[in-house]
């Protein structure tokens, strides 16, 4: 087998792939182009989980690419056309609060990535958390503090919408 030479064009074509395999940090970089954090590998909101499903059962359900909907600059997936329609009529009702970031991070002044499987409904609001321990510690005081801090943090980070 002969030598394989990498041309400049070939090298440049690898740059997007290199960005995809770069290690993800727990903090979301400032200047994220959208209000909601997206999965770094797929670009999907909530890592492809159906945001309406959080209110319908005990566990979120994965969405299907047959039921995609673009909102806030991201692709949101749904398990059914009915769920997509409900979201389209009132996305702010179904989308997670705080841009989908962890409330403890928001209170500390940081945009911290949350896990869509570590979610809780408080009243009619969906919150995502970094891990089970942070979800366990969350209560009305923490969530109220995060909600109060969120507008300034969002503005300072120059996050969308």
C-alpha positions in Angstrom: 0.0 0.0 0.0 1.4 3.4 -1.0 1.7 6.5 1.1 -1.4 8.6 1.6 -0.9 12.3 1.2 -3.3 14.8 2.8 -3.9 17.8 0.5 -4.8 21.2 1.8 -8.4 20.6 0.7 -8.5 17.2 2.5 -7.1 18.8 5.7 -9.7 21.6 5.6 -12.4 19.0 5.1 -11.5 17.4 8.4 -11.9 20.6 10.5 -15.7 20.2 11.0 -15.2 16.6 12.0 -12.5 17.6 14.5 -14.9 20.1 16.1 -17.5 17.3 16.6 -15.0 15.0 18.4 -13.6 17.7 20.6 -14.3 17.1 24.3 -17.5 18.8 25.5 -17.2 20.9 28.6 -19.8 21.1 31.3 -20.1 24.9 30.7 -21.8 26.2 27.6 -19.5 28.8 25.9 -20.7 32.4 26.0 -22.2 33.7 22.8 -24.2 30.5 22.1 -26.2 31.5 19.0 -29.6 30.4 20.4 -31.6 30.7 23.5 -31.6 26.9 24.0 -28.5 24.8 24.3 -28.2 22.1 21.5 -26.6 18.7 21.5 -23.0 19.4 20.2 -23.1 16.3 18.0 -26.5 16.5 16.5 -27.5 20.1 16.9 -30.9 19.0 18.3 -32.6 20.7 21.2 -33.1 18.4 24.2 -30.8 15.8 22.5 -33.8 14.8 20.4 -36.2 14.2 23.2 -39.8 15.3 22.7 -40.4 18.4 24.9 -44.2 17.7 25.1 -43.6 14.2 26.4 -42.2 15.5 29.7 -45.8 16.5 30.6 -47.4 13.3 29.4 -45.6 10.5 31.3 -43.0 9.7 33.9 -40.1 9.7 31.4 -39.3 11.8 28.3 -39.7 10.1 24.9 -37.3 10.4 22.0 -38.7 12.3 19.0 -38.6 11.3 15.4 -37.1 13.1 12.5 -40.5 12.7 10.8 -41.8 15.2 13.3 -39.2 18.0 13.4 -40.0 21.6 14.1 -37.6 24.5 14.0 -38.0 27.1 16.8 -35.5 29.5 18.4 -32.9 28.5 15.8 -32.9 24.8 16.7 -34.5 21.6 15.6 -36.9 20.1 18.1 -38.1 16.5 17.7 -41.5 15.1 18.6 -42.8 11.6 19.0 -46.0 12.5 17.1 -47.6 15.1 14.9 -50.0 16.0 17.7 -47.1 16.8 20.1 -45.4 18.9 17.4 -48.6 20.8 16.9 -49.0 21.4 20.6 -45.5 22.8 20.8 -45.9 24.9 17.7 -49.0 26.6 19.3 -47.2 27.4 22.5 -43.4 26.6 22.5 -42.7 28.7 25.6 -45.1 26.4 27.6 -43.2 23.2 26.6 -39.6 24.4 26.2 -37.4 24.1 29.4 -36.8 27.2 31.4 -33.5 29.0 31.7 -32.5 28.0 28.1 -32.3 24.4 29.2 -29.3 25.2 31.4 -28.8 23.9 35.0 -30.4 26.3 37.6 -27.4 26.0 40.0 -25.1 27.2 37.3 -27.4 30.1 36.5 -27.4 31.2 40.1 -23.6 31.0 40.1 -23.5 33.1 36.9 -22.5 30.3 34.5 -24.3 28.6 31.7 -23.9 24.9 32.7 -25.1 22.2 30.4 -28.0 20.1 31.7 -29.0 16.5 31.0 -32.5 16.2 29.4 -33.0 13.0 31.4 -32.5 14.9 34.7 -35.7 17.0 34.4 -38.4 18.0 36.8 -41.6 19.9 36.5 -42.1 22.6 39.2 -45.6 23.9 38.9 -46.0 24.2 35.1 -42.4 24.9 34.4 -39.8 22.4 33.1 -36.3 22.6 34.5 -33.3 20.5 33.4 -30.4 19.7 35.7 -26.8 18.7 35.3 -27.2 15.6 37.5 -29.5 13.8 39.9 -27.9 15.5 43.0 -28.5 19.0 41.6 -32.1 18.0 40.8 -32.6 16.7 44.3 -31.3 19.9 45.9 -33.5 22.1 43.7 -36.4 23.9 45.4 -38.4 27.0 45.1 -35.7 29.3 46.5 -33.0 28.1 44.0 -35.4 28.2 41.1 -36.6 31.7 42.0 -33.0 32.8 42.3 -32.2 31.3 38.9 -35.2 32.8 37.2 -34.2 36.2 38.7 -30.6 35.9 37.5 -31.5 34.5 34.0 -32.4 37.7 32.2 -29.1 39.4 33.0 -27.0 36.3 32.3 -28.8 35.7 29.1 -28.2 39.4 28.0 -24.6 39.4 29.2 -23.9 36.2 27.2 -25.6 37.7 24.1 -27.9 34.7 23.8 -30.6 34.9 21.1 -34.2 35.8 21.0 
